[in-house]
Each structure stands twice: as C-alpha cells, then as structure tokens.
Amino acid sequence: MALKEYCYINFESILIRNSWVNPLAQSHYYPDMVCNSFYGSVLSDSTCSQMRLDYPQCA
C-alpha cells in the first residue's frame, strides 16, 4: 500500500481502556470465564478444578 493510500482518522476524542481494573476481584471469576464459556472450555477439567482450588492461595 502506497503512503498516499492511507486514510485519515480523526482521533480528537478516543478512549482506550484495559478492562483489568480490579485483578483481585476479577481473578476469582477467571476459571468460570475460560471453563464455562458459551463457546466451551478452553482448558481441561482438571486444570479448571485446580485453578479454583488455587485461587485462595493466589488472592
């Protein structure tokens, strides 16, 4: 792509935010997000169980 083909985007006002705002509270729900998602689990059952068991030690 030639340089002159780039399009102009006006970033006069933009908000980019990380949704990881409270790791202590959010990490409690991480196993549910990756193990019980609408799309299916991305981890094995044993890994999901271990994550739930390990949370109190990590938090």
Buried (B, 14 or more C-beta within 10 A) or exposed (E): EEEEEEEEEEEEEEEEEEEEEEEEEEBBEEBEEBBEEEEEEEEEEEBBEEBBEEBEEEE
